[in-house]
Amino acid sequence: MKITAAVVSPGLTGFYFDDQKAIKLGRRQDGFAYLGEPVTPGFAAVRQRGESISVMLLLEDGTVAYGDCAAVQYSGAGGRDPLFLAADFMPFLEQELLPGLIGREVTGFRQLAEEFDRRQDARGNRLHTAIRYGVTQALLDAAARVARCTMAEVVAREYNCRLVDKPVPIFCQTGDERYTNADKIIIKRADVLPHGLINNVQEKLGHQGEKLLDYVAWLRERAFRLGGEDYRPVLHIDVYGTIGQAFADKADRMADYLARLELAAAPLQLRIEGPVDRGSKPAQMEALAELCRLLESRGCGVQVVADEWCNTLEDIREFVDAGAGHMVQIKTPDLGGINNTIEAVLYARERGIGAYLGGTCNETDRSSQVCVHIGLATRPDQILAKPGMGVDEGLMITYNEMSRTLALLRAKGVFA
């Protein structure tokens, strides 16, 4: 079946674009906004609305396949592609990229996705990750519509995966409302919580880690009080390198502290994302690998999660091969085409490293739905509830898409 037309429309994401560099320079919050001038090119304010572009492909039978182009909250930071504003990129999509899809035969997903993920602009640069992300989502949807099956079935067939009649554990994040939103997550009995946004030593970690210790103990107690004695969520906390800051980047001191966190969390499994940030990929891999070896030698069960400097498919492969983390976050918009996300999950799993199918709060309902299908086919250890920071909306979108898809697959006898 051929693609007969391609249409784009501007959209909003589930969160905001934040100028990370300006925030780190001390821009003061004013309610939900930030005061002062932005410093990262493209930003009109330190915090501004998140934008997306929907890509809709019209097929010969009249059906429409679609995906959403979206970028991470901290666009333009850490080597990422620049700010993604709809008005800046819609003309390129309409005039230069999408006309190349019209008339193309859709016989599957993988080959066409890889072709468009490798596309370059007139200057020989790879396309913005957000564009590659959204166009390949639409291509997966188109392949599923042509085959008259779910997107999960397309991924499973083309990447030799086995579909399993079991949901993927869902990870919910609290944002800065780390107490109220943790209660929401626990009441809804999500599998993994709370992310926590521990991005400041003085205010959130404590100079000796005491504030995070108290928070972990509170989470444990709260999980049992509100969730019941049979509720055993994983505690996964992103600390943005603050443990390294507090303990002078010394592996032995960080390991001592992580062991104390483990005791505070017991009997719940504890994952710590980004315990240290060494400022470059080689240094980061070395630091995380050393910390993992030290924890294992001491019999400490805390799992280290790689995030910073681990952005692309190539990065993920390097971190996995170096043993730089017990788990890697696969931050879906940063990988560009979703074909790379699929490859990343499978690469980590095949080598015994945990796969966290993540992303950003600054995505859309559609990108979240597509990621659910990828998760059901590739079986990561956990998938992020997205978009947004409000818990309820992101969890609803992720959980419901997963539940619907599993019910359809059962009805079709896929698991028989």
GIHU-V502477 format. One line per field, one symbol per residue. phi: phi as a letter, one per 30 degrees, with the letter a starting at -180 (. if undefined). burial: + if it has 24 or more other ideal C-beta (glycine too) atoms within 12 Angstrom, else -. A space follows every 50 residues. Layout:
phi = ???
burial = ???
//
This chain:
phi = .cdcabbbbdbccdabdbdddddddjeddbicccdjddbdejdcadbbdd bbbdcccccedjdbcbbcdabdecdiciidddecceddcdedddcccded cdjddcclceddddddddebddcicddeedddddddeddddddddddhbd ddddddddchccdbdaddeccccdidddceddeeddedhddbaciihdcb dddbcjdcidddedddddeeddeddccjdccbddcbbcchidddddchhd dddddedddddddddecddcbccidbbcjadedddddddddddddddcid cdcccdbdibccededddddddickdbcdcdedddiededdedddddddd cicdccdckbdccbeddddddedddddciddabddacibciddddedddd ddddddddddddiddd
burial = +-+--+-+-++++++++++++++---+------+---+-+-++-++++++ +++++++++-----++++++++++++++-+++++++-+++-+++--++-- +--+-+-+++-+++-++-+-------+++++++++++++++++++++-++ ++++++-++-+-+---+++++++++--+--++++++-+-++++++++++- +--+++--+-+++-++++++-++--++---+-+++++++++++++++-+- +--+++++++++-++--+++++++++++--+--+++++++++-++----+ +++++++++++++-++++++-++++++++++++++++++++++++++++- --+++++++++++++++++++++++++++++++++++++++++++++++- ++--++-++----+--
//
